[in-house]
Structures are given as structure tokens and as C-alpha cells.
Amino acid sequence: MAPTGAASQFDQAALERRKALSGGTGPLALVKNIKVFGIACFACLGGLLYGYNQGVFSGVLTMTNFGEHMGVWTKNSTQLGWLTSILELGAWVGTLYSGFLAEILSRKYAILINVAIFCIGVVIQATAITSSGHNSILGGRFITGMGVGSLSMIVPMYNAEIAPPEVRGALVGLQQLSITLGIMISFWIDYGTNFIGGTGAGQHAAAWLLPLCLQLAPAVLLGGGMLFMPFSPRWLVHHDREAEGRRVLANLRGLPQDSELIELEFAEIKAQSVFEKRTIAEKFPHLAQQTAWNTIKLQFVAIASLFKSKPMFRRVMIACLTMFFQQWTGINAILYYAPKIFDSLGLSSNTVSLLATGVVGIAMFIATIPAVMYVDTLGRKPVLIIGALGMASCHYIIAGISGSFEDTWKSHSSGAWAAVAMVWIFVIHFGYSWGPCAWILIAEIWPLSNRPYGIALGASANWMNNFIVGQVTPDMLTGMRFGTYIFFGTMIFAGAGFIYFFVPETKNLTLEEMDILFGSVGEATADAERMREINKEVGLDNLVHRGNSVDVGNGISMEKGGVMGVEEKGDDIST
């Protein structure tokens, strides 16, 4: 989940003004008009594609006919790890190029290119039915990974930029739910197609080809829909196509271009664009000119700059280690190898293991639903720590049960199901805590000018650790057996300690307060000063302060008719 950071007083005033003009926020606003509803559906489609892709291969790995086509590659644990994890390695590559591809070519064309890459990868995987076997799976999953890794960054970005600001929070929750829905659907499709031709030696190749090829369905719908979607208004404005950006924005909202709501949102977009350009000109003057090569270099130069000061390096460590511990909870070991794990826990057949895997999908989907509702009330640290301790406890209990009965499962079926139940409880703990909250945390610790690069660094760490976990898990299950769960339990217990001792609570903090926490006083203040000047320059101040009196803090009030009262001591609006 990729959330927003702490809101400033001025941002809150702008939000209140939009509420007054638009008439509502949140989930109900998603269905206010057909275009906004279409954007919401589009957000779901991108999440569904990502989630389905993440979950589908776990069931395929255990199918009899797939094993016959792969030969030793499903029997040797190291080679099995490569079949699975090669997708995450491709996704890591995809995250590296997604930022500058979306900026150079536009979000729209970048999505279309990555949908094409994704589809090519799926088609190559389907050729595994021929003598190419494992080579097709390896090559196809790497290419598919490139597409899905890049899409996982660009689709949420595009959705956020074309959606009305007052529903972006609802879209974040919707996207997260659609990811877990995609995982759940993939598990149950695997369960159903496993019966094609029988579950034994007579199983048909369609049992595994069908779920793999069904990845094309959401991808084709996403690509086809994208042909009819507009360019991002923010991208148009940023590339000096302001008239077109205003026209697209008005069309998306179903309002005339001179509507006050359009004027307000357009001014916000323009202010953010000017802010980014001036920040780049100040920090990286040699890259200020908007050329393709400068855009590519900027991503790497800006990320490298995060390592040059102690306060920024502390933020880097929190972002990367949070993503490290998120992956080493063992969640993707479960998602990628659930049927094999359930088989090792003594379930009677592959069919029953796939059925238990389907329940994993349901449990994770349900646990994610309330996550976005209470995290701003309870805070990030308590949710992350409680979730980590819950997951660690589940791992240790599974290890104890497995260590006691791994050689006598047939006579201890109740113990086997107790271990399976602990896996289900484990994914519930992940679903409400480290799944969404890790992304929230790494998004809001950065100053405004560094946030895109900080999030990209965290995402890169996430995919690389995802790849490592996928690669080593089969060897761990083979060599360490129940020790695997002790290892993951200890890792996430260490993660709880890391959050408790080294990560500050970021709930409801302003960017300036965040600077004080990290010892970089002045970074956010400088950003705020620059942003305040730009807000006045583009006329955003006047638009926000137009209408009925609204108290926005710092001694500032807005009176009916657009008259703004300012106390002498509080004439500075920070962002």
C-alpha cells in the first residue's frame, strides 16, 4: 500500500475547500459520477493483476502434470527456488526503470508498454508445454516480473494522479483490497483447475496452463482500458502542456474548465510541478533541463544523495530495514509455497493442501479490510509490533508442532490441522499489520522533495528481499525442516524490536516535526517555504481562501466573500 504523508495546515484547508465544492469524500464519493467510478475500477484492475500474479504459481508448482514437464526442476529444492523467485528478480529490474519510463513517455504509454511486456512473458510461459520446459518458465517469469514490478509502481501513481484528491485515500484502500482479492482468486482457481484430467498421472496439461494463461485476462483488460484513458493531468502540466492538462482534468471531473473546483485542483497540480522543478534546479542544477537522459540520471543521483547526510541515512535505513523485515516475516514463503508447506505439515493430499491454501487467501483478504480504518487512530508502531509478535508466535507454535510430529503425522492429524490453523492466523496478523503499515511508514518519513526517491528505494529493497526469500525457502524447508519456522519467527521478533527501539511514531506528525525526529531540522522548513511562495505565485492561496470562513490555524481565518483575516504573528502558512 502506498499512502500519503502527514498533512499540513494549508493542505487541510485545501481539502476542506474541495469538500465544500465537491460535496463529499471517501468511498461514497467513488460512485458519485461514472468517471470517478471508472477510475476506481481501474485501480482494482491493476491490484487484481498484481495479486493474481503473486499467488498463482504456488498451486501450479504442486500439480502432477507440471512436475512431469519440469522434471528435476520441481524435485531439486534449489532449482525449484529459481522457478519461483525469478519473477521477483524481474520485478526488481522493473522497479528500476519504472520511474523514468513513466516520466519520459507518460504514465499512459508506460503502462501500455509494461502490459505488453507482461503478456509476452505469459505467452513464453505457456510454451513450457513443449520441450522447452523449465527454460520457458524461467524466461517467461522473468519477463512477466519486469512487467508486474513496473506496473506495481506506475498504475497506483497514475490512479492517484487522475483521481479526485478527496477520494485518493479510498483508492489506496481499494487497491490494497484488490491485491489480496487477486491472491485469493488465484488460489481458488488453482484448486479448481487441479481436477482437470484428474489429480494423478492422468492429469491434463490444461490444469496448470489455464491458471497461468488467465493472467492475460486482467492484463488485456488493463491495456485495452488504458487505450481509452487520458494522459495524467499532472504529467501534462509538468511537461508544459497546461491547456491540455486543464482540459483533461475538467473532462475527468465532468465539470467546465472555469469551475472553481477545477481551478483549485489545477492550481494544486501546477504548484506541485513548479515545486519539483525548482527543487531539482536547486539541488541538482546540472539535471534541471527536462531531457530524457537527465530524467534517467536524476533517479539514481537523487537516490545516491539520500546516503550523504546522517538524518537522511537514518531514513534510508528505516525504509530499507522495514521492507527487509516485511519480507522476512515469511509471508511470501507462505504465498509462494503454501501447498508444499501444508503437505510438509501432514495434510493428506495435494488437493487438501490446495484447499487449505485457498483459505489462506480468504483469511488475508478479510484481515486487510479493517487495516485502513484504524491505522491512523492506533498509530503505526503499535500495529506493526503487535502484528510482528503475533506472527512470531505462530511461527514458533508451528515449529513446536512440526518438530514433535513431523515423522508421525498420520497418527496425529489433529496436530497437523493445528499447525495449518496457525498458518491461517499468521496471514491474518500480516494482513492487518505489516502488509499495509510498512508501506505507510516508508512513505511518510521523507521530506516532500525526497519522497519519490525514498519510496522507490524502499520498493527496490522490498522486491530484492522478496526474490531472496523465494529463492531460499525450498532449501530451508528441505534442510532446516521445522527450523525454518524458528528462523522466520526469530527474524520477525527482531523486526518488532527494530520497530520498538529505532522507528519513531509518525502518526499525525507534520513534515517539520518529522525533521526534528530525524535530526534534519530545516529540510522540511525549506520545502515549506518554497511551497508557500509557489502557492501564492500560482494563485492557490486565493482559491483556498475563497468562500465561507474556515479556520486553518496559525491565526488565519477565511471569511465569507473571500476576505482573509491574518493575525500579525501568524501570517506564515506552512505546507
C-alpha positions as CSV (number, residue, x, y, z in Angstrom):
1,M,0.0,0.0,0.0
2,A,1.4,3.4,-0.9
3,P,-0.1,6.0,1.4
4,T,0.1,9.8,1.8
5,G,2.2,11.6,4.4
6,A,1.3,13.9,7.2
7,A,-1.0,16.8,6.0
8,S,-0.1,20.4,6.7
9,Q,-2.5,23.0,7.8
10,F,-2.6,24.5,4.4
11,D,-3.2,21.1,2.8
12,Q,-6.0,20.6,5.3
13,A,-7.5,23.9,4.3
14,A,-7.4,23.0,0.7
15,L,-9.0,19.6,1.5
16,E,-11.8,21.4,3.4
17,R,-12.4,23.7,0.4
18,R,-12.5,20.8,-2.0
19,K,-15.0,19.0,0.3
20,A,-17.2,22.1,0.3
21,L,-17.1,22.3,-3.5
22,S,-17.3,18.6,-4.4
23,G,-19.8,17.6,-1.7
24,G,-18.1,14.5,-0.2
25,T,-15.1,12.3,0.3
26,G,-14.2,8.7,0.9
27,P,-15.8,5.5,-0.5
28,L,-19.2,7.1,-1.2
29,A,-17.5,9.7,-3.4
30,L,-16.2,6.9,-5.6
31,V,-19.6,6.3,-7.0
32,K,-20.7,9.9,-7.3
33,N,-20.1,10.0,-11.0
34,I,-19.4,7.4,-13.6
35,K,-15.9,8.6,-14.4
36,V,-14.7,8.5,-10.8
37,F,-16.3,5.1,-10.5
38,G,-14.4,4.0,-13.7
39,I,-11.1,5.2,-12.1
40,A,-11.9,3.1,-9.0
41,C,-12.5,0.1,-11.2
42,F,-9.3,0.7,-13.0
43,A,-7.4,0.9,-9.6
44,C,-9.0,-2.5,-8.8
45,L,-7.8,-4.0,-12.1
46,G,-4.2,-3.1,-11.5
47,G,-4.3,-4.5,-8.0
48,L,-6.0,-7.6,-9.2
49,L,-3.4,-8.3,-11.8
50,Y,-0.6,-7.8,-9.3
51,G,-2.3,-10.1,-6.7
52,Y,-3.2,-12.8,-9.1
53,N,0.3,-13.0,-10.4
54,Q,1.8,-13.2,-6.9
55,G,-0.4,-16.1,-5.9
56,V,-1.0,-18.3,-8.9
57,F,2.3,-20.1,-9.1
58,S,2.1,-21.7,-5.7
59,G,-0.6,-24.2,-6.8
60,V,0.9,-24.8,-10.2
61,L,4.2,-26.0,-8.6
62,T,2.4,-28.9,-6.9
63,M,0.4,-30.2,-9.9
64,T,1.4,-33.6,-11.2
65,N,1.5,-32.7,-14.9
66,F,3.5,-29.6,-14.3
67,G,6.1,-31.7,-12.4
68,E,6.3,-34.1,-15.4
69,H,7.1,-31.2,-17.8
70,M,9.6,-29.6,-15.4
71,G,11.4,-32.9,-14.5
72,V,14.2,-32.3,-11.9
73,W,13.3,-28.6,-11.6
74,T,10.4,-29.3,-9.3
75,K,12.3,-32.0,-7.4
76,N,15.5,-30.2,-6.6
77,S,14.8,-27.5,-4.0
78,T,17.4,-25.0,-5.3
79,Q,16.1,-25.2,-8.8
80,L,12.5,-25.0,-7.5
81,G,13.5,-21.8,-5.8
82,W,14.7,-20.4,-9.1
83,L,11.5,-21.3,-10.9
84,T,9.6,-19.3,-8.3
85,S,11.9,-16.4,-7.4
86,I,13.0,-15.5,-10.9
87,L,9.8,-13.4,-11.2
88,E,10.8,-11.3,-8.2
89,L,14.2,-10.7,-9.7
90,G,12.5,-9.5,-12.9
91,A,10.2,-7.3,-10.8
92,W,13.2,-5.7,-9.1
93,V,14.5,-4.8,-12.5
94,G,11.0,-3.4,-13.4
95,T,11.1,-1.1,-10.4
96,L,14.4,0.3,-11.5
97,Y,13.1,1.6,-14.9
98,S,9.5,2.4,-13.9
99,G,10.2,5.9,-12.6
100,F,12.0,7.4,-15.6
101,L,9.9,5.4,-18.1
102,A,6.7,6.9,-16.6
103,E,8.2,10.4,-16.6
104,I,9.7,10.3,-20.1
105,L,7.0,8.6,-22.1
106,S,4.0,9.4,-19.8
107,R,2.2,7.1,-17.3
108,K,-0.3,6.0,-20.0
109,Y,2.4,4.8,-22.5
110,A,4.5,3.3,-19.7
111,I,1.5,1.2,-18.6
112,L,0.8,0.1,-22.2
113,I,4.5,-0.9,-22.7
114,N,4.6,-2.9,-19.4
115,V,1.3,-4.6,-20.2
116,A,2.8,-5.8,-23.5
117,I,6.0,-6.9,-21.6
118,F,3.8,-8.8,-19.1
119,C,1.8,-10.5,-21.8
120,I,4.9,-11.6,-23.7
121,G,6.1,-13.2,-20.5
122,V,2.9,-15.1,-20.0
123,V,2.9,-16.4,-23.6
124,I,6.5,-17.6,-23.2
125,Q,5.5,-19.4,-20.0
126,A,2.7,-21.1,-21.9
127,T,5.3,-22.6,-24.3
128,A,6.6,-24.7,-21.4
129,I,4.2,-27.4,-22.6
130,T,6.7,-28.0,-25.4
131,S,10.2,-29.5,-25.0
132,S,11.5,-26.1,-23.7
133,G,10.0,-26.9,-20.3
134,H,11.8,-25.1,-17.5
135,N,13.6,-22.7,-19.8
136,S,10.2,-21.2,-20.9
137,I,9.1,-20.9,-17.3
138,L,12.4,-19.2,-16.2
139,G,12.5,-16.8,-19.2
140,G,8.8,-16.1,-19.2
141,R,8.5,-15.4,-15.4
142,F,11.5,-13.1,-15.5
143,I,9.9,-11.0,-18.3
144,T,6.5,-11.2,-16.6
145,G,8.2,-10.0,-13.4
146,M,9.6,-7.0,-15.2
147,G,6.1,-6.0,-16.3
148,V,4.4,-6.6,-13.0
149,G,7.1,-4.9,-11.0
150,S,6.9,-1.8,-13.1
151,L,3.1,-1.8,-13.2
152,S,3.0,-2.2,-9.4
153,M,4.7,1.3,-9.3
154,I,3.1,3.1,-12.2
155,V,-0.6,2.0,-12.0
156,P,-1.1,3.3,-8.4
157,M,0.8,6.5,-9.4
158,Y,-1.5,7.0,-12.5
159,N,-4.7,6.3,-10.5
160,A,-3.6,8.8,-7.8
161,E,-3.0,11.5,-10.4
162,I,-6.3,11.2,-12.3
163,A,-8.5,10.6,-9.2
164,P,-10.1,13.5,-7.3
165,P,-7.9,14.3,-4.3
166,E,-10.8,13.7,-1.9
167,V,-11.0,10.0,-2.9
168,R,-7.4,9.1,-3.1
169,G,-7.4,7.7,0.4
170,A,-10.3,5.4,-0.5
171,L,-8.4,4.4,-3.7
172,V,-5.4,3.3,-1.6
173,G,-7.6,1.0,0.5
174,L,-9.3,-0.2,-2.6
175,Q,-6.1,-1.1,-4.4
176,Q,-4.8,-3.0,-1.3
177,L,-8.0,-5.0,-1.1
178,S,-7.9,-5.8,-4.8
179,I,-4.3,-7.2,-4.4
180,T,-5.4,-9.6,-1.7
181,L,-8.6,-10.4,-3.7
182,G,-6.3,-11.3,-6.7
183,I,-4.2,-13.6,-4.4
184,M,-7.4,-15.2,-3.1
185,I,-8.8,-15.8,-6.6
186,S,-5.6,-17.3,-7.9
187,F,-5.5,-19.8,-5.0
188,W,-9.1,-21.0,-5.7
189,I,-8.5,-21.1,-9.5
190,D,-5.5,-23.4,-8.8
191,Y,-7.7,-25.6,-6.6
192,G,-10.4,-25.9,-9.3
193,T,-8.1,-26.5,-12.3
194,N,-6.2,-29.1,-10.4
195,F,-9.0,-31.5,-11.2
196,I,-8.7,-31.2,-15.0
197,G,-7.9,-34.7,-16.2
198,G,-7.7,-36.0,-12.6
199,T,-5.2,-35.2,-9.9
200,G,-2.8,-38.1,-10.6
201,A,-0.8,-39.4,-13.5
202,G,-3.6,-38.7,-16.0
203,Q,-3.8,-35.0,-15.2
204,H,-4.1,-32.8,-18.3
205,A,-1.6,-30.0,-19.1
206,A,-4.6,-27.6,-19.0
207,A,-4.6,-28.0,-15.2
208,W,-1.6,-25.7,-15.0
209,L,-1.7,-23.9,-18.4
210,L,-5.1,-22.4,-17.7
211,P,-4.3,-20.6,-14.4
212,L,-1.0,-19.3,-16.0
213,C,-2.8,-18.1,-19.1
214,L,-5.6,-16.5,-17.1
215,Q,-3.0,-13.9,-16.1
216,L,-3.7,-12.5,-19.5
217,A,-7.3,-11.6,-18.7
218,P,-6.7,-8.7,-16.3
219,A,-3.6,-7.6,-18.3
220,V,-5.6,-7.4,-21.6
221,L,-8.4,-5.5,-19.8
222,L,-5.9,-3.1,-18.2
223,G,-4.2,-2.5,-21.6
224,G,-7.4,-2.2,-23.5
225,G,-8.9,0.2,-21.0
226,M,-5.7,2.2,-21.0
227,L,-6.2,3.0,-24.7
228,F,-9.3,5.0,-23.8
229,M,-7.9,6.6,-20.7
230,P,-6.4,10.1,-20.8
231,F,-2.9,11.2,-20.1
232,S,-2.3,12.1,-16.4
233,P,-3.1,15.9,-16.0
234,R,-0.1,16.1,-13.6
235,W,2.2,14.7,-16.3
236,L,0.8,17.1,-18.9
237,V,1.3,20.1,-16.7
238,H,4.8,19.1,-15.7
239,H,5.7,18.8,-19.4
240,D,4.4,22.3,-20.2
241,R,1.1,21.1,-21.7
242,E,-1.0,23.1,-19.3
243,A,-4.0,23.8,-21.6
244,E,-4.3,20.1,-22.4
245,G,-3.9,19.3,-18.7
246,R,-6.7,21.6,-17.7
247,R,-9.0,20.2,-20.4
248,V,-8.3,16.6,-19.4
249,L,-8.9,17.5,-15.7
250,A,-12.2,19.1,-16.5
251,N,-13.3,16.1,-18.6
252,L,-12.3,13.7,-15.9
253,R,-14.4,15.6,-13.3
254,G,-17.3,16.2,-15.7
255,L,-17.1,20.0,-15.0
256,P,-16.4,23.1,-17.1
257,Q,-12.8,24.3,-17.2
258,D,-13.7,27.5,-15.4
259,S,-15.3,25.6,-12.5
260,E,-13.9,26.7,-9.1
261,L,-13.2,23.1,-8.2
262,I,-11.2,22.6,-11.5
263,E,-9.3,25.9,-10.8
264,L,-8.4,24.7,-7.3
265,E,-7.2,21.3,-8.3
266,F,-5.4,22.6,-11.4
267,A,-3.6,25.2,-9.2
268,E,-2.6,22.4,-6.8
269,I,-1.2,20.3,-9.6
270,K,0.7,23.3,-11.0
271,A,2.1,24.2,-7.6
272,Q,3.4,20.7,-7.1
273,S,5.0,20.7,-10.6
274,V,6.7,24.0,-10.0
275,F,7.9,22.8,-6.6
276,E,9.6,19.7,-8.1
277,K,11.3,21.7,-10.9
278,R,12.7,24.3,-8.5
279,T,13.8,21.7,-6.0
280,I,15.7,19.9,-8.8
281,A,17.2,23.2,-10.0
282,E,18.4,23.9,-6.5
283,K,19.8,20.5,-5.6
284,F,20.8,19.2,-8.9
285,P,21.3,22.2,-11.3
286,H,23.1,20.1,-13.9
287,L,20.0,18.0,-14.3
288,A,17.4,20.8,-14.3
289,Q,16.8,20.7,-18.0
290,Q,14.0,18.2,-18.8
291,T,15.7,15.8,-21.2
292,A,15.3,12.0,-21.3
293,W,18.9,11.4,-20.3
294,N,18.7,13.9,-17.4
295,T,15.5,12.2,-16.2
296,I,17.2,8.8,-16.1
297,K,20.3,10.1,-14.3
298,L,18.2,12.1,-11.9
299,Q,16.6,9.0,-10.3
300,F,20.0,7.5,-9.5
301,V,21.7,10.7,-8.5
302,A,18.7,11.7,-6.2
303,I,18.7,8.3,-4.5
304,A,22.5,8.5,-4.0
305,S,22.1,11.9,-2.3
306,L,20.0,10.2,0.4
307,F,23.1,8.5,1.7
308,K,25.1,11.7,2.2
309,S,23.8,13.0,5.5
310,K,23.2,11.2,8.8
311,P,19.5,12.2,9.1
312,M,18.7,11.1,5.6
313,F,20.7,7.9,6.0
314,R,18.7,7.1,9.1
315,R,15.6,7.4,7.0
316,V,17.2,5.2,4.4
317,M,17.9,2.5,7.0
318,I,14.3,2.7,8.4
319,A,12.8,2.4,4.9
320,C,15.1,-0.5,3.8
321,L,15.1,-2.4,7.0
322,T,11.3,-2.1,7.3
323,M,11.0,-3.7,3.9
324,F,13.6,-6.2,4.8
325,F,11.7,-7.4,7.9
326,Q,8.4,-7.3,6.0
327,Q,9.7,-9.9,3.6
328,W,11.5,-11.9,6.3
329,T,8.2,-12.4,8.2
330,G,8.0,-15.3,5.8
331,I,4.7,-14.1,4.2
332,N,5.9,-14.8,0.7
333,A,7.3,-18.1,1.7
334,I,3.7,-18.9,2.6
335,L,2.1,-17.3,-0.5
336,Y,4.7,-18.9,-2.9
337,Y,4.9,-22.4,-1.3
338,A,1.7,-22.8,0.7
339,P,0.6,-26.1,-0.8
340,K,4.1,-27.6,-0.3
341,I,4.2,-26.2,3.3
342,F,0.8,-27.7,4.0
343,D,2.0,-31.0,2.5
344,S,5.0,-31.0,4.8
345,L,2.6,-30.3,7.7
346,G,1.0,-33.7,7.1
347,L,-2.1,-32.9,5.0
348,S,-3.4,-36.0,3.3
349,S,-3.2,-35.0,-0.4
350,N,-2.3,-32.2,-2.8
351,T,-6.0,-31.5,-3.2
352,V,-6.4,-30.9,0.5
353,S,-3.3,-28.7,0.6
354,L,-4.7,-26.6,-2.3
355,L,-7.9,-26.3,-0.3
356,A,-6.1,-25.1,2.8
357,T,-4.2,-22.7,0.5
358,G,-7.5,-21.2,-0.6
359,V,-8.4,-20.5,3.0
360,V,-5.1,-18.5,3.3
361,G,-6.3,-16.2,0.5
362,I,-9.7,-15.7,2.3
363,A,-8.1,-15.0,5.6
364,M,-5.6,-12.5,4.2
365,F,-8.4,-10.7,2.2
366,I,-10.6,-10.3,5.3
367,A,-7.8,-9.2,7.6
368,T,-6.9,-6.4,5.2
369,I,-10.3,-4.8,5.2
370,P,-10.1,-3.0,8.5
371,A,-6.5,-2.1,8.2
372,V,-7.0,1.3,6.6
373,M,-9.8,2.1,9.1
374,Y,-7.8,2.1,12.3
375,V,-4.1,2.7,11.5
376,D,-4.5,6.5,11.8
377,T,-6.1,6.0,15.2
378,L,-3.8,3.5,16.7
379,G,-0.6,4.6,15.1
380,R,2.0,2.7,13.1
381,K,4.3,1.3,15.8
382,P,1.6,-0.5,17.9
383,V,0.1,-2.1,14.9
384,L,3.5,-3.2,13.5
385,I,4.7,-4.5,16.9
386,I,1.5,-6.4,17.7
387,G,1.4,-7.9,14.2
388,A,5.1,-9.0,14.5
389,L,4.7,-10.6,17.9
390,G,1.5,-12.4,16.6
391,M,3.4,-13.7,13.5
392,A,6.4,-14.7,15.6
393,S,4.2,-16.7,18.0
394,C,2.5,-18.5,15.1
395,H,5.9,-19.5,13.7
396,Y,7.2,-20.8,17.0
397,I,4.0,-22.8,17.6
398,I,4.2,-24.3,14.1
399,A,7.8,-25.2,14.8
400,G,6.9,-26.9,18.0
401,I,4.1,-28.9,16.4
402,S,6.1,-29.9,13.4
403,G,9.2,-30.8,15.4
404,S,7.0,-33.1,17.6
405,F,5.1,-34.9,14.9
406,E,6.9,-34.5,11.5
407,D,7.6,-38.2,11.4
408,T,4.2,-39.3,12.7
409,W,1.7,-37.0,11.0
410,K,-0.7,-39.9,10.0
411,S,-1.3,-40.7,13.6
412,H,-1.5,-37.0,14.7
413,S,-3.9,-35.5,12.2
414,S,-5.2,-33.1,14.8
415,G,-1.7,-31.7,15.3
416,A,-1.4,-31.2,11.5
417,W,-4.6,-29.2,11.4
418,A,-3.5,-27.2,14.4
419,A,-0.3,-26.2,12.5
420,V,-2.4,-25.3,9.5
421,A,-4.6,-23.2,11.6
422,M,-1.5,-21.3,12.9
423,V,-0.6,-20.6,9.3
424,W,-4.1,-19.1,8.7
425,I,-3.7,-17.0,11.9
426,F,-0.3,-15.9,10.7
427,V,-1.6,-14.4,7.5
428,I,-4.3,-12.6,9.4
429,H,-1.6,-10.9,11.6
430,F,0.3,-10.0,8.4
431,G,-2.9,-8.7,6.6
432,Y,-3.7,-6.1,9.2
433,S,-0.2,-5.0,10.1
434,W,3.0,-5.4,8.0
435,G,1.1,-5.7,4.8
436,P,-0.3,-2.1,4.6
437,C,1.5,-0.4,7.5
438,A,5.1,-1.0,6.2
439,W,4.2,1.0,3.1
440,I,2.5,3.7,5.1
441,L,5.6,4.1,7.2
442,I,8.2,4.3,4.4
443,A,6.1,6.9,2.5
444,E,5.7,9.4,5.3
445,I,9.1,9.6,6.8
446,W,10.6,11.6,3.9
447,P,10.6,15.4,3.3
448,L,8.5,16.4,0.3
449,S,11.4,16.9,-2.1
450,N,12.9,13.4,-1.3
451,R,9.7,11.3,-1.1
452,P,9.6,9.8,-4.6
453,Y,13.1,8.6,-4.4
454,G,12.8,7.3,-0.8
455,I,9.7,5.3,-1.8
456,A,11.5,3.9,-4.8
457,L,14.4,2.9,-2.7
458,G,12.1,1.1,-0.2
459,A,10.2,-0.7,-3.1
460,S,13.6,-1.8,-4.5
461,A,14.6,-3.3,-1.1
462,N,11.2,-5.0,-0.9
463,W,11.5,-6.8,-4.3
464,M,15.1,-7.8,-3.8
465,N,14.3,-9.4,-0.4
466,N,11.2,-10.9,-1.9
467,F,13.5,-12.5,-4.5
468,I,15.9,-13.9,-1.8
469,V,13.1,-15.3,0.3
470,G,11.5,-17.0,-2.8
471,Q,14.9,-18.5,-3.7
472,V,16.0,-19.9,-0.3
473,T,12.7,-21.1,1.1
474,P,12.6,-24.5,-0.6
475,D,16.2,-25.2,0.5
476,M,15.3,-24.1,4.1
477,L,12.2,-26.4,4.2
478,T,14.3,-29.3,2.9
479,G,17.4,-28.7,5.1
480,M,16.1,-27.0,8.2
481,R,12.6,-28.5,8.3
482,F,10.8,-27.1,11.4
483,G,13.8,-24.9,12.0
484,T,12.6,-22.8,9.1
485,Y,9.7,-21.6,11.2
486,I,12.0,-20.9,14.1
487,F,14.2,-18.8,11.8
488,F,11.3,-16.7,10.4
489,G,9.9,-16.3,13.9
490,T,13.2,-15.0,15.2
491,M,13.5,-12.7,12.3
492,I,10.2,-11.1,12.8
493,F,10.7,-10.9,16.5
494,A,13.8,-9.0,15.7
495,G,11.7,-6.8,13.4
496,A,9.4,-6.0,16.4
497,G,12.5,-4.9,18.3
498,F,13.7,-2.8,15.4
499,I,10.3,-1.0,15.3
500,Y,10.2,-0.5,19.0
501,F,13.7,0.8,19.5
502,F,14.6,2.6,16.3
503,V,11.5,3.7,14.5
504,P,9.6,6.8,15.7
505,E,5.9,7.0,15.7
506,T,4.8,9.1,12.7
507,K,1.1,9.2,13.2
508,N,-0.3,12.8,12.6
509,L,3.2,14.4,12.5
510,T,3.8,17.3,10.2
511,L,6.8,17.2,7.9
512,E,8.6,19.8,10.1
513,E,8.0,17.6,13.2
514,M,9.4,14.7,11.3
515,D,12.6,16.7,10.6
516,I,13.0,17.2,14.4
517,L,12.6,13.5,15.0
518,F,15.3,12.6,12.4
519,G,17.6,15.5,13.3
520,S,17.4,17.2,9.9
521,V,15.8,20.5,11.2
522,G,15.4,22.9,8.3
523,E,14.9,20.4,5.5
524,A,11.1,20.4,5.6
525,T,11.0,24.0,6.6
526,A,12.9,24.9,3.5
527,D,10.5,22.8,1.5
528,A,7.6,24.5,3.2
529,E,8.9,28.0,2.5
530,R,9.5,27.2,-1.2
531,M,6.0,25.6,-1.4
532,R,4.3,28.6,0.3
533,E,5.9,31.0,-2.2
534,I,4.7,28.8,-5.1
535,N,1.2,28.6,-3.7
536,K,1.0,32.4,-3.7
537,E,2.6,32.6,-7.2
538,V,0.1,30.3,-8.9
539,G,-2.9,31.7,-7.0
540,L,-3.6,28.7,-4.9
541,D,-3.8,30.8,-1.7
542,N,-6.6,32.9,-3.1
543,L,-8.5,29.8,-4.3
544,V,-8.3,28.0,-1.0
545,H,-9.3,31.1,1.0
546,R,-12.3,31.8,-1.2
547,G,-15.8,31.3,0.3
548,N,-17.0,30.8,3.8
549,S,-14.8,31.4,6.8
550,V,-12.6,28.5,7.6
551,D,-10.0,28.4,10.4
552,V,-6.8,26.9,9.1
553,G,-4.6,27.6,12.1
554,N,-1.7,29.9,12.6
555,G,-4.1,32.8,13.3
556,I,-5.5,32.6,9.8
557,S,-9.2,32.6,9.1
558,M,-11.2,32.9,5.8
559,E,-14.4,34.9,5.9
560,K,-17.4,34.8,3.7
561,G,-16.9,36.6,0.4
562,G,-13.2,35.7,0.2
563,V,-11.9,38.1,2.9
564,M,-9.0,36.6,4.7
565,G,-8.1,37.7,8.2
566,V,-4.5,37.3,9.4
567,E,-3.0,37.9,12.8
568,E,0.4,39.7,12.6
569,K,2.1,36.9,14.4
570,G,0.7,34.1,12.2
571,D,1.0,35.2,8.6
572,D,3.1,32.2,7.6
573,I,1.2,29.2,6.1
574,S,3.4,26.2,6.0
575,T,2.9,23.2,3.8
